[in-house]
Amino acid sequence: MNRLVNKEFRRIFALQKQTKIAMATNRTFTMIKPDATDAGHTGKIIDRIIDAGFSIKAMKWTKLSLADAQAFYEVHAERPFYGELTEYMSSAPIVAAILEKDNAVADFRTLIGATNPAEAAPGTIRAEFAESIAANAVHGSDSDENAAIEGAFYFSAREMS
Ligand code: CMP
């Protein structure tokens, strides 16, 4: 069911693109992941995000079911790490947020660092807080299109400022 909903988001986004009413390109989507919420790093990570010039347009503390995590990461369904990833993402609370800043997607990915914390540049959020490639503290969208899809997975238009 959730996979169908996710597919529907992608279909709606494609339609919005055609009609040129897509979400603003100065926004990105993030999750503070279970390892970081469990370790009590949420406040420090939010401070780092705000200090880097992002403003918060929507935010919630929530916990994903396994089905939610499978739907969110459906694009990775064929990857060998999909099972590990979705079990981990549903193991403890996460914080989901929509962030705004010029060049948001690229600047946020610079702020968080490489997916594998062993390769993350010093000073990045993952270098400081991540435990492993799976438990890597934060998610950051990889494109404007995915930022809109992922934000819509968690937030209704009414919940975004
Ligand atoms: P994220 O940015 O949330 O998007 C996909 C996630 O898959 C990624 O962060 C990692 O946490 C996870 N991931 C990527 N590669 C691997 C891997 N080799 N093993 C486990 N998890 C991975």
Backbone and ligand atoms as CSV (ligand in chain L), in Angstrom:
chain,resi,resn,atom,element,x,y,z
A,1,MET,N,N,0.831,-1.204,0.000
A,1,MET,CA,C,0.000,0.000,0.000
A,1,MET,C,C,0.871,1.262,0.000
A,2,ASN,N,N,1.851,1.307,0.958
A,2,ASN,CA,C,2.730,2.472,1.027
A,2,ASN,C,C,3.535,2.665,-0.249
A,3,ARG,N,N,3.918,1.547,-0.869
A,3,ARG,CA,C,4.662,1.649,-2.136
A,3,ARG,C,C,3.798,2.304,-3.191
A,4,LEU,N,N,2.519,1.983,-3.167
A,4,LEU,CA,C,1.608,2.591,-4.131
A,4,LEU,C,C,1.507,4.087,-3.888
A,5,VAL,N,N,1.460,4.480,-2.608
A,5,VAL,CA,C,1.379,5.908,-2.263
A,5,VAL,C,C,2.632,6.622,-2.764
A,6,ASN,N,N,3.798,5.997,-2.535
A,6,ASN,CA,C,5.050,6.609,-2.964
A,6,ASN,C,C,5.080,6.765,-4.488
A,7,LYS,N,N,4.613,5.742,-5.192
A,7,LYS,CA,C,4.553,5.809,-6.661
A,7,LYS,C,C,3.628,6.941,-7.081
A,8,GLU,N,N,2.552,7.116,-6.316
A,8,GLU,CA,C,1.585,8.170,-6.636
A,8,GLU,C,C,2.236,9.550,-6.451
A,9,PHE,N,N,3.063,9.710,-5.385
A,9,PHE,CA,C,3.777,10.981,-5.204
A,9,PHE,C,C,4.629,11.279,-6.433
A,10,ARG,N,N,5.346,10.239,-6.907
A,10,ARG,CA,C,6.236,10.444,-8.058
A,10,ARG,C,C,5.429,10.817,-9.306
A,11,ARG,N,N,4.276,10.187,-9.464
A,11,ARG,CA,C,3.437,10.491,-10.623
A,11,ARG,C,C,2.920,11.931,-10.538
A,12,ILE,N,N,2.493,12.342,-9.319
A,12,ILE,CA,C,1.975,13.707,-9.153
A,12,ILE,C,C,3.090,14.720,-9.400
A,13,PHE,N,N,4.302,14.400,-8.885
A,13,PHE,CA,C,5.402,15.339,-9.092
A,13,PHE,C,C,5.701,15.494,-10.579
A,14,ALA,N,N,5.659,14.399,-11.335
A,14,ALA,CA,C,5.908,14.473,-12.780
A,14,ALA,C,C,4.856,15.357,-13.450
A,15,LEU,N,N,3.630,15.246,-12.988
A,15,LEU,CA,C,2.558,16.084,-13.555
A,15,LEU,C,C,2.780,17.549,-13.209
A,16,GLN,N,N,3.192,17.805,-11.937
A,16,GLN,CA,C,3.455,19.187,-11.518
A,16,GLN,C,C,4.565,19.791,-12.361
A,17,LYS,N,N,5.575,18.954,-12.637
A,17,LYS,CA,C,6.714,19.423,-13.433
A,17,LYS,C,C,6.227,19.859,-14.812
A,18,GLN,N,N,5.359,19.023,-15.391
A,18,GLN,CA,C,4.839,19.341,-16.728
A,18,GLN,C,C,4.063,20.648,-16.706
A,19,THR,N,N,3.345,20.898,-15.605
A,19,THR,CA,C,2.527,22.112,-15.539
A,19,THR,C,C,3.268,23.265,-14.844
A,20,LYS,N,N,4.560,23.048,-14.583
A,20,LYS,CA,C,5.447,24.070,-14.038
A,20,LYS,C,C,4.968,24.636,-12.697
A,21,ILE,N,N,4.433,23.769,-11.831
A,21,ILE,CA,C,4.104,24.218,-10.483
A,21,ILE,C,C,4.877,23.379,-9.456
A,22,ALA,N,N,6.060,22.928,-9.848
A,22,ALA,CA,C,6.860,22.108,-8.936
A,22,ALA,C,C,7.298,22.926,-7.724
A,23,MET,N,N,7.623,22.191,-6.637
A,23,MET,CA,C,8.104,22.816,-5.400
A,23,MET,C,C,9.336,23.679,-5.685
A,24,ALA,N,N,9.480,24.767,-4.920
A,24,ALA,CA,C,10.625,25.667,-5.092
A,24,ALA,C,C,11.929,24.883,-5.035
A,25,THR,N,N,12.917,25.292,-5.831
A,25,THR,CA,C,14.171,24.539,-5.888
A,25,THR,C,C,15.146,24.951,-4.787
A,26,ASN,N,N,14.733,25.844,-3.896
A,26,ASN,CA,C,15.629,26.233,-2.803
A,26,ASN,C,C,15.326,25.456,-1.526
A,27,ARG,N,N,14.691,24.280,-1.670
A,27,ARG,CA,C,14.357,23.473,-0.490
A,27,ARG,C,C,14.979,22.086,-0.580
A,28,THR,N,N,15.289,21.539,0.584
A,28,THR,CA,C,15.714,20.143,0.631
A,28,THR,C,C,14.989,19.447,1.777
A,29,PHE,N,N,15.161,18.141,1.841
A,29,PHE,CA,C,14.509,17.344,2.875
A,29,PHE,C,C,15.579,16.578,3.630
A,30,THR,N,N,15.403,16.486,4.959
A,30,THR,CA,C,16.357,15.717,5.762
A,30,THR,C,C,15.647,14.839,6.780
A,31,MET,N,N,16.320,13.792,7.217
A,31,MET,CA,C,15.915,13.042,8.411
A,31,MET,C,C,17.137,12.938,9.310
A,32,ILE,N,N,16.915,13.172,10.596
A,32,ILE,CA,C,17.921,12.805,11.594
A,32,ILE,C,C,17.591,11.360,11.945
A,33,LYS,N,N,18.560,10.476,11.762
A,33,LYS,CA,C,18.286,9.034,11.768
A,33,LYS,C,C,18.363,8.419,13.175
A,34,PRO,N,N,17.893,7.158,13.303
A,34,PRO,CA,C,17.802,6.521,14.622
A,34,PRO,C,C,19.090,6.546,15.450
A,35,ASP,N,N,20.248,6.347,14.821
A,35,ASP,CA,C,21.481,6.353,15.633
A,35,ASP,C,C,21.673,7.701,16.315
A,36,ALA,N,N,21.331,8.772,15.605
A,36,ALA,CA,C,21.570,10.125,16.124
A,36,ALA,C,C,20.513,10.528,17.154
A,37,THR,N,N,19.232,10.162,16.910
A,37,THR,CA,C,18.217,10.503,17.924
A,37,THR,C,C,18.478,9.686,19.193
A,38,ASP,N,N,18.846,8.405,19.020
A,38,ASP,CA,C,19.117,7.520,20.161
A,38,ASP,C,C,20.277,8.022,21.007
A,39,ALA,N,N,21.286,8.571,20.334
A,39,ALA,CA,C,22.485,9.022,21.045
A,39,ALA,C,C,22.316,10.427,21.626
A,40,GLY,N,N,21.143,11.041,21.427
A,40,GLY,CA,C,20.901,12.382,21.978
A,40,GLY,C,C,21.572,13.496,21.193
A,41,HIS,N,N,21.797,13.269,19.891
A,41,HIS,CA,C,22.471,14.280,19.064
A,41,HIS,C,C,21.511,15.207,18.327
A,42,THR,N,N,20.210,15.010,18.516
A,42,THR,CA,C,19.233,15.765,17.716
A,42,THR,C,C,19.442,17.280,17.828
A,43,GLY,N,N,19.519,17.785,19.053
A,43,GLY,CA,C,19.655,19.237,19.253
A,43,GLY,C,C,20.915,19.786,18.617
A,44,LYS,N,N,22.028,19.053,18.790
A,44,LYS,CA,C,23.308,19.528,18.231
A,44,LYS,C,C,23.252,19.545,16.697
A,45,ILE,N,N,22.608,18.540,16.121
A,45,ILE,CA,C,22.520,18.491,14.648
A,45,ILE,C,C,21.620,19.614,14.137
A,46,ILE,N,N,20.506,19.871,14.820
A,46,ILE,CA,C,19.633,20.972,14.383
A,46,ILE,C,C,20.385,22.308,14.496
A,47,ASP,N,N,21.145,22.488,15.560
A,47,ASP,CA,C,21.953,23.716,15.692
A,47,ASP,C,C,22.911,23.865,14.515
A,48,ARG,N,N,23.562,22.763,14.137
A,48,ARG,CA,C,24.523,22.810,13.015
A,48,ARG,C,C,23.815,23.212,11.717
A,49,ILE,N,N,22.597,22.702,11.538
A,49,ILE,CA,C,21.841,22.993,10.316
A,49,ILE,C,C,21.460,24.477,10.277
A,50,ILE,N,N,20.985,24.998,11.403
A,50,ILE,CA,C,20.584,26.415,11.456
A,50,ILE,C,C,21.814,27.314,11.327
A,51,ASP,N,N,22.890,26.959,12.007
A,51,ASP,CA,C,24.123,27.762,11.925
A,51,ASP,C,C,24.660,27.823,10.496
A,52,ALA,N,N,24.356,26.803,9.687
A,52,ALA,CA,C,24.826,26.788,8.291
A,52,ALA,C,C,23.910,27.602,7.373
A,53,GLY,N,N,22.887,28.211,7.935
A,53,GLY,CA,C,22.062,29.133,7.142
A,53,GLY,C,C,20.754,28.561,6.619
A,54,PHE,N,N,20.390,27.355,7.047
A,54,PHE,CA,C,19.115,26.764,6.605
A,54,PHE,C,C,17.999,27.227,7.535
A,55,SER,N,N,16.830,27.517,6.975
A,55,SER,CA,C,15.676,27.763,7.834
A,55,SER,C,C,14.735,26.567,7.742
A,56,ILE,N,N,14.071,26.302,8.861
A,56,ILE,CA,C,13.206,25.115,8.967
A,56,ILE,C,C,11.798,25.488,8.522
A,57,LYS,N,N,11.307,24.804,7.502
A,57,LYS,CA,C,9.965,25.090,6.971
A,57,LYS,C,C,8.933,24.089,7.475
A,58,ALA,N,N,9.385,22.940,7.948
A,58,ALA,CA,C,8.506,21.930,8.543
A,58,ALA,C,C,9.417,20.984,9.313
A,59,MET,N,N,8.896,20.451,10.450
A,59,MET,CA,C,9.721,19.498,11.222
A,59,MET,C,C,8.812,18.608,12.066
A,60,LYS,N,N,9.144,17.299,12.135
A,60,LYS,CA,C,8.424,16.428,13.070
A,60,LYS,C,C,9.306,15.293,13.594
A,61,TRP,N,N,9.036,14.930,14.864
A,61,TRP,CA,C,9.656,13.776,15.519
A,61,TRP,C,C,8.684,12.629,15.321
A,62,THR,N,N,9.117,11.539,14.746
A,62,THR,CA,C,8.193,10.443,14.480
A,62,THR,C,C,8.956,9.128,14.456
A,63,LYS,N,N,8.227,8.030,14.358
A,63,LYS,CA,C,8.896,6.726,14.231
A,63,LYS,C,C,8.281,5.999,13.046
A,64,LEU,N,N,9.119,5.525,12.152
A,64,LEU,CA,C,8.642,4.817,10.964
A,64,LEU,C,C,8.315,3.367,11.301
A,65,SER,N,N,7.240,2.855,10.735
A,65,SER,CA,C,7.026,1.400,10.750
A,65,SER,C,C,7.959,0.812,9.685
A,66,LEU,N,N,8.113,-0.515,9.699
A,66,LEU,CA,C,8.936,-1.144,8.657
A,66,LEU,C,C,8.345,-0.847,7.279
A,67,ALA,N,N,7.016,-0.888,7.173
A,67,ALA,CA,C,6.362,-0.606,5.878
A,67,ALA,C,C,6.620,0.832,5.437
A,68,ASP,N,N,6.617,1.780,6.393
A,68,ASP,CA,C,6.925,3.183,6.050
A,68,ASP,C,C,8.340,3.280,5.474
A,69,ALA,N,N,9.300,2.645,6.171
A,69,ALA,CA,C,10.700,2.718,5.729
A,69,ALA,C,C,10.865,2.057,4.362
A,70,GLN,N,N,10.176,0.955,4.153
A,70,GLN,CA,C,10.255,0.274,2.846
A,70,GLN,C,C,9.701,1.167,1.745
A,71,ALA,N,N,8.637,1.897,2.047
A,71,ALA,CA,C,8.043,2.793,1.042
A,71,ALA,C,C,8.967,3.978,0.775
A,72,PHE,N,N,9.506,4.574,1.851
A,72,PHE,CA,C,10.366,5.749,1.669
A,72,PHE,C,C,11.591,5.403,0.824
A,73,TYR,N,N,12.182,4.230,1.088
A,73,TYR,CA,C,13.417,3.845,0.397
A,73,TYR,C,C,13.150,2.902,-0.778
A,74,GLU,N,N,11.953,2.965,-1.314
A,74,GLU,CA,C,11.588,2.041,-2.386
A,74,GLU,C,C,12.557,2.092,-3.571
A,75,VAL,N,N,13.129,3.283,-3.821
A,75,VAL,CA,C,14.096,3.387,-4.945
A,75,VAL,C,C,15.310,2.487,-4.741
A,76,HIS,N,N,15.551,2.087,-3.478
A,76,HIS,CA,C,16.698,1.212,-3.191
A,76,HIS,C,C,16.285,-0.257,-3.029
A,77,ALA,N,N,15.048,-0.590,-3.423
A,77,ALA,CA,C,14.500,-1.930,-3.138
A,77,ALA,C,C,15.361,-3.064,-3.690
A,78,GLU,N,N,16.065,-2.810,-4.786
A,78,GLU,CA,C,16.879,-3.881,-5.390
A,78,GLU,C,C,18.289,-3.943,-4.809
A,79,ARG,N,N,18.647,-2.981,-3.966
A,79,ARG,CA,C,20.020,-2.963,-3.430
A,79,ARG,C,C,20.192,-4.015,-2.337
A,80,PRO,N,N,21.411,-4.555,-2.213
A,80,PRO,CA,C,21.625,-5.602,-1.197
A,80,PRO,C,C,21.412,-5.110,0.234
A,81,PHE,N,N,21.542,-3.798,0.459
A,81,PHE,CA,C,21.427,-3.276,1.825
A,81,PHE,C,C,20.009,-2.828,2.187
A,82,TYR,N,N,19.032,-3.065,1.276
A,82,TYR,CA,C,17.658,-2.566,1.499
A,82,TYR,C,C,17.049,-3.098,2.810
A,83,GLY,N,N,17.230,-4.382,3.085
A,83,GLY,CA,C,16.666,-4.972,4.307
A,83,GLY,C,C,17.281,-4.354,5.554
A,84,GLU,N,N,18.611,-4.271,5.548
A,84,GLU,CA,C,19.318,-3.674,6.696
A,84,GLU,C,C,18.889,-2.214,6.885
A,85,LEU,N,N,18.809,-1.487,5.766
A,85,LEU,CA,C,18.468,-0.064,5.811
A,85,LEU,C,C,17.064,0.156,6.378
A,86,THR,N,N,16.096,-0.604,5.895
A,86,THR,CA,C,14.713,-0.366,6.309
A,86,THR,C,C,14.473,-0.849,7.752
A,87,GLU,N,N,15.150,-1.919,8.156
A,87,GLU,CA,C,15.024,-2.353,9.562
A,87,GLU,C,C,15.645,-1.314,10.489
A,88,TYR,N,N,16.795,-0.809,10.092
A,88,TYR,CA,C,17.456,0.208,10.909
A,88,TYR,C,C,16.605,1.480,10.987
A,89,MET,N,N,16.074,1.931,9.861
A,89,MET,CA,C,15.323,3.196,9.851
A,89,MET,C,C,14.019,3.108,10.636
A,90,SER,N,N,13.544,1.886,10.885
A,90,SER,CA,C,12.313,1.724,11.670
A,90,SER,C,C,12.617,1.261,13.096
A,91,SER,N,N,13.891,1.334,13.506
A,91,SER,CA,C,14.287,0.779,14.812
A,91,SER,C,C,14.127,1.763,15.968
A,92,ALA,N,N,14.028,3.046,15.679
A,92,ALA,CA,C,13.957,4.077,16.722
A,92,ALA,C,C,13.445,5.364,16.054
A,93,PRO,N,N,13.108,6.390,16.851
A,93,PRO,CA,C,12.556,7.612,16.245
A,93,PRO,C,C,13.519,8.309,15.276
A,94,ILE,N,N,12.914,9.070,14.387
A,94,ILE,CA,C,13.670,9.942,13.471
A,94,ILE,C,C,13.060,11.356,13.556
A,95,VAL,N,N,13.791,12.335,13.070
A,95,VAL,CA,C,13.245,13.684,12.913
A,95,VAL,C,C,13.254,13.998,11.422
A,96,ALA,N,N,12.090,14.306,10.878
A,96,ALA,CA,C,11.976,14.676,9.461
A,96,ALA,C,C,11.840,16.190,9.363
A,97,ALA,N,N,12.462,16.792,8.345
A,97,ALA,CA,C,12.359,18.253,8.212
A,97,ALA,C,C,12.532,18.693,6.763
A,98,ILE,N,N,11.857,19.782,6.439
A,98,ILE,CA,C,12.052,20.474,5.162
A,98,ILE,C,C,12.840,21.741,5.474
A,99,LEU,N,N,13.909,21.954,4.717
A,99,LEU,CA,C,14.839,23.060,4.972
A,99,LEU,C,C,14.902,23.968,3.771
A,100,GLU,N,N,15.124,25.246,4.028
A,100,GLU,CA,C,15.196,26.205,2.916
A,100,GLU,C,C,16.497,27.012,2.987
A,101,LYS,N,N,17.070,27.208,1.812
A,101,LYS,CA,C,18.306,27.996,1.673
A,101,LYS,C,C,18.585,28.068,0.180
A,102,ASP,N,N,19.266,29.112,-0.283
A,102,ASP,CA,C,19.692,29.086,-1.681
A,102,ASP,C,C,20.543,27.836,-1.901
A,103,ASN,N,N,20.371,27.190,-3.040
A,103,ASN,CA,C,21.184,26.014,-3.386
A,103,ASN,C,C,21.087,24.915,-2.319
A,104,ALA,N,N,19.859,24.712,-1.808
A,104,ALA,CA,C,19.661,23.889,-0.612
A,104,ALA,C,C,20.171,22.455,-0.768
A,105,VAL,N,N,19.831,21.783,-1.865
A,105,VAL,CA,C,20.197,20.361,-1.999
A,105,VAL,C,C,21.713,20.191,-1.950
A,106,ALA,N,N,22.425,20.949,-2.772
A,106,ALA,CA,C,23.880,20.778,-2.842
A,106,ALA,C,C,24.550,21.254,-1.554
A,107,ASP,N,N,24.104,22.403,-1.011
A,107,ASP,CA,C,24.748,22.914,0.214
A,107,ASP,C,C,24.507,21.988,1.395
A,108,PHE,N,N,23.333,21.357,1.438
A,108,PHE,CA,C,23.070,20.462,2.567
A,108,PHE,C,C,23.931,19.209,2.462
A,109,ARG,N,N,24.121,18.722,1.247
A,109,ARG,CA,C,24.960,17.522,1.082
A,109,ARG,C,C,26.414,17.825,1.434
A,110,THR,N,N,26.842,19.065,1.178
A,110,THR,CA,C,28.190,19.460,1.606
A,110,THR,C,C,28.258,19.507,3.129
A,111,LEU,N,N,27.219,20.048,3.763
A,111,LEU,CA,C,27.192,20.160,5.232
A,111,LEU,C,C,27.229,18.787,5.904
A,112,ILE,N,N,26.529,17.787,5.315
A,112,ILE,CA,C,26.458,16.483,6.002
A,112,ILE,C,C,27.654,15.586,5.659
A,113,GLY,N,N,28.266,15.754,4.499
A,113,GLY,CA,C,29.432,14.947,4.140
A,113,GLY,C,C,29.054,13.653,3.449
A,114,ALA,N,N,30.051,12.874,3.100
A,114,ALA,CA,C,29.860,11.640,2.315
A,114,ALA,C,C,28.993,10.629,3.066
A,115,THR,N,N,28.290,9.783,2.276
A,115,THR,CA,C,27.396,8.752,2.848
A,115,THR,C,C,28.138,7.879,3.854
A,116,ASN,N,N,29.347,7.465,3.484
A,116,ASN,CA,C,30.172,6.665,4.390
A,116,ASN,C,C,30.959,7.613,5.306
A,117,PRO,N,N,30.690,7.595,6.598
A,117,PRO,CA,C,31.362,8.560,7.485
A,117,PRO,C,C,32.885,8.438,7.461
A,118,ALA,N,N,33.398,7.260,7.073
A,118,ALA,CA,C,34.853,7.102,6.981
A,118,ALA,C,C,35.421,8.004,5.885
A,119,GLU,N,N,34.562,8.385,4.930
A,119,GLU,CA,C,34.999,9.248,3.825
A,119,GLU,C,C,34.496,10.680,3.974
A,120,ALA,N,N,33.762,10.970,5.044
A,120,ALA,CA,C,33.176,12.308,5.213
A,120,ALA,C,C,34.254,13.309,5.621
A,121,ALA,N,N,34.217,14.492,5.020
A,121,ALA,CA,C,35.224,15.514,5.306
A,121,ALA,C,C,35.136,15.955,6.769
A,122,PRO,N,N,36.292,16.287,7.355
A,122,PRO,CA,C,36.287,16.757,8.744
A,122,PRO,C,C,35.357,17.970,8.884
A,123,GLY,N,N,34.648,18.021,9.991
A,123,GLY,CA,C,33.752,19.150,10.224
A,123,GLY,C,C,32.337,18.924,9.721
A,124,THR,N,N,32.133,17.908,8.884
A,124,THR,CA,C,30.777,17.621,8.402
A,124,THR,C,C,29.978,16.895,9.504
A,125,ILE,N,N,28.654,16.946,9.367
A,125,ILE,CA,C,27.789,16.333,10.389
A,125,ILE,C,C,28.049,14.833,10.475
A,126,ARG,N,N,28.210,14.181,9.340
A,126,ARG,CA,C,28.446,12.729,9.400
A,126,ARG,C,C,29.814,12.405,9.996
A,127,ALA,N,N,30.820,13.226,9.703
A,127,ALA,CA,C,32.142,12.968,10.286
A,127,ALA,C,C,32.048,13.045,11.805
A,128,GLU,N,N,31.210,13.951,12.294
A,128,GLU,CA,C,31.124,14.154,13.738
A,128,GLU,C,C,30.197,13.149,14.432
A,129,PHE,N,N,29.049,12.848,13.782
A,129,PHE,CA,C,28.017,12.100,14.512
A,129,PHE,C,C,27.711,10.696,13.985
A,130,ALA,N,N,28.090,10.371,12.750
A,130,ALA,CA,C,27.671,9.083,12.179
A,130,ALA,C,C,28.487,7.927,12.729
A,131,GLU,N,N,27.842,6.744,12.766
A,131,GLU,CA,C,28.508,5.544,13.293
A,131,GLU,C,C,29.028,4.642,12.177
A,132,SER,N,N,28.298,4.592,11.058
A,132,SER,CA,C,28.636,3.662,9.970
A,132,SER,C,C,27.900,4.100,8.705
A,133,ILE,N,N,28.137,3.396,7.608
A,133,ILE,CA,C,27.453,3.758,6.351
A,133,ILE,C,C,25.935,3.566,6.471
A,134,ALA,N,N,25.503,2.613,7.259
A,134,ALA,CA,C,24.057,2.406,7.457
A,134,ALA,C,C,23.523,3.401,8.488
A,135,ALA,N,N,24.200,3.474,9.621
A,135,ALA,CA,C,23.783,4.387,10.694
A,135,ALA,C,C,24.566,5.683,10.534
A,136,ASN,N,N,24.166,6.462,9.509
A,136,ASN,CA,C,25.000,7.622,9.156
A,136,ASN,C,C,24.392,8.968,9.537
A,137,ALA,N,N,23.631,8.963,10.627
A,137,ALA,CA,C,23.182,10.171,11.349
A,137,ALA,C,C,22.116,11.005,10.643
A,138,VAL,N,N,22.293,11.285,9.355
A,138,VAL,CA,C,21.337,12.153,8.656
A,138,VAL,C,C,21.151,11.712,7.206
A,139,HIS,N,N,19.974,12.026,6.699
A,139,HIS,CA,C,19.681,11.848,5.274
A,139,HIS,C,C,19.620,13.235,4.652
A,140,GLY,N,N,20.025,13.338,3.406
A,140,GLY,CA,C,19.838,14.579,2.646
A,140,GLY,C,C,19.421,14.220,1.235
A,141,SER,N,N,18.380,14.877,0.730
A,141,SER,CA,C,17.901,14.577,-0.628
A,141,SER,C,C,19.009,14.803,-1.651
A,142,ASP,N,N,18.955,14.018,-2.750
A,142,ASP,CA,C,20.012,14.132,-3.760
A,142,ASP,C,C,19.610,14.946,-4.982
A,143,SER,N,N,18.368,15.469,-5.003
A,143,SER,CA,C,17.934,16.301,-6.130
A,143,SER,C,C,16.711,17.104,-5.688
A,144,ASP,N,N,16.407,18.158,-6.442
A,144,ASP,CA,C,15.202,18.951,-6.133
A,144,ASP,C,C,13.957,18.076,-6.233
A,145,GLU,N,N,13.942,17.211,-7.237
A,145,GLU,CA,C,12.772,16.346,-7.441
A,145,GLU,C,C,12.574,15.422,-6.242
A,146,ASN,N,N,13.654,14.784,-5.789
A,146,ASN,CA,C,13.518,13.892,-4.639
A,146,ASN,C,C,13.218,14.658,-3.354
A,147,ALA,N,N,13.731,15.882,-3.236
A,147,ALA,CA,C,13.405,16.698,-2.052
A,147,ALA,C,C,11.895,16.918,-1.967
A,148,ALA,N,N,11.264,17.202,-3.089
A,148,ALA,CA,C,9.811,17.428,-3.103
A,148,ALA,C,C,9.056,16.135,-2.795
A,149,ILE,N,N,9.503,15.032,-3.387
A,149,ILE,CA,C,8.829,13.744,-3.156
A,149,ILE,C,C,8.978,13.324,-1.695
A,150,GLU,N,N,10.196,13.431,-1.174
A,150,GLU,CA,C,10.455,12.978,0.199
A,150,GLU,C,C,9.752,13.874,1.214
A,151,GLY,N,N,9.740,15.187,0.968
A,151,GLY,CA,C,9.023,16.106,1.869
A,151,GLY,C,C,7.542,15.781,1.902
A,152,ALA,N,N,6.976,15.483,0.725
A,152,ALA,CA,C,5.540,15.178,0.639
A,152,ALA,C,C,5.198,13.841,1.287
A,153,PHE,N,N,6.218,12.966,1.448
A,153,PHE,CA,C,5.997,11.685,2.130
A,153,PHE,C,C,5.607,11.924,3.594
A,154,TYR,N,N,6.169,12.971,4.202
A,154,TYR,CA,C,5.956,13.248,5.631
A,154,TYR,C,C,4.991,14.383,5.920
A,155,PHE,N,N,4.925,15.388,5.034
A,155,PHE,CA,C,4.211,16.619,5.378
A,155,PHE,C,C,3.139,16.943,4.346
A,156,SER,N,N,1.979,17.377,4.845
A,156,SER,CA,C,0.957,17.917,3.954
A,156,SER,C,C,1.320,19.376,3.664
A,157,ALA,N,N,0.721,19.962,2.646
A,157,ALA,CA,C,0.996,21.361,2.307
A,157,ALA,C,C,0.696,22.252,3.513
A,158,ARG,N,N,-0.331,21.909,4.288
A,158,ARG,CA,C,-0.728,22.679,5.475
A,158,ARG,C,C,0.369,22.709,6.544
A,159,GLU,N,N,1.226,21.687,6.556
A,159,GLU,CA,C,2.260,21.605,7.600
A,159,GLU,C,C,3.561,22.302,7.206
A,160,MET,N,N,3.628,22.846,5.990
A,160,MET,CA,C,4.853,23.515,5.539
A,160,MET,C,C,4.634,25.016,5.565
A,161,SER,N,N,5.612,25.769,6.074
A,161,SER,CA,C,5.465,27.229,6.046
A,161,SER,C,C,6.107,27.776,4.788
L,1,CMP,P1,P,20.663,7.957,2.752
L,1,CMP,O1,O,21.233,9.275,2.365
L,1,CMP,O2,O,19.571,8.000,3.752
L,1,CMP,O3,O,20.134,7.186,1.461
L,1,CMP,C1,C,20.235,5.805,1.293
L,1,CMP,C2,C,20.894,5.139,2.461
L,1,CMP,O4,O,21.310,3.827,2.238
L,1,CMP,C3,C,22.161,5.887,2.794
L,1,CMP,O5,O,21.845,7.111,3.377
L,1,CMP,C4,C,22.877,4.899,3.705
L,1,CMP,O6,O,22.511,5.054,5.059
L,1,CMP,C5,C,22.339,3.584,3.190
L,1,CMP,N1,N,23.415,2.827,2.529
L,1,CMP,C6,C,24.048,3.158,1.405
L,1,CMP,N2,N,24.984,2.203,1.120
L,1,CMP,C7,C,24.896,1.272,2.089
L,1,CMP,C8,C,25.582,0.060,2.353
L,1,CMP,N3,N,26.557,-0.372,1.546
L,1,CMP,N4,N,25.241,-0.642,3.455
L,1,CMP,C9,C,24.259,-0.210,4.269
L,1,CMP,N5,N,23.556,0.944,4.070
L,1,CMP,C10,C,23.890,1.668,2.997
